[in-house]
Amino acid sequence: MKATEALTHRLFTALADQKSVDVFIDGIDFPLRARDATSSEGVLKITTDQFEWHVRESRLLALNWES
């Protein structure tokens, strides 16, 4: 499994257990507080409280959540 695929999988796993996950994206200067996420053809759709973000999975850098 590639690093990007592993990180995307961790995002979905974390969202299944948590209400939100901070998602760090290359090129965005602040974390996105994801409430939901889906993936299709290498593009993540990240839903926050205010917006829906569409970014390539390859731009996913890191995740942060409290357990």
N, C-alpha and C positions, 0 to 999 in steps of 0.2 A: 504494500500500500504506500503510495507516495505521501509526502509530508502534507501537501495540500488536502488530499483526501482524508488523511488522518485527522487533521484539524477541523475539517468540515464535519466529520463524523462526531468528533468531540463536542462541537457546537450543538448538534442535534441531540446528543445524549445529555448534555448539560441543560438544555432547554426543557427536556422531558422531566428533569428533576427539580428545576429552579423556575422561579417566576420570570427572571430576566438574567441575561448574560451580557457583560460588556465585551464588545467585539471591536478589535483594532484592525483598521483597514489601511493599506498602503495608499498614501495620497490624501487621507482625511486626518486632520490635525487633532481630532478628539475621538474618544471611543463612542460607539453606537450602543445604546442600551437596548438590546434585542429582546423583544417579547415573544417573537415567533420567527421562524426562518424556513425557507424551502429552497430546493436546488433543482435546476433543470438545465441540462446541456452546458454545465460549467458556470452557470450564472446563479449567484445567491440572491434571493429576495429576502431582505431582512426587514421585519416590521418593528418599528419603534412606537412610542406613544403618539408621535406627531407625524411621522413620515414612513414611506416605504422606500427602501434603498435597493437598487439593483446594481450589484458589483460582481466582477469575475471572481471565482473561487481562488484564483491564483493571487489575488490582492489581499487575501486574508492573512494577517500577520500573527495575531495572538488572541487569546480569550482570557477573561477574568470573571470569576463568580465566587460568591461566598457559599460555603457548604454548611 
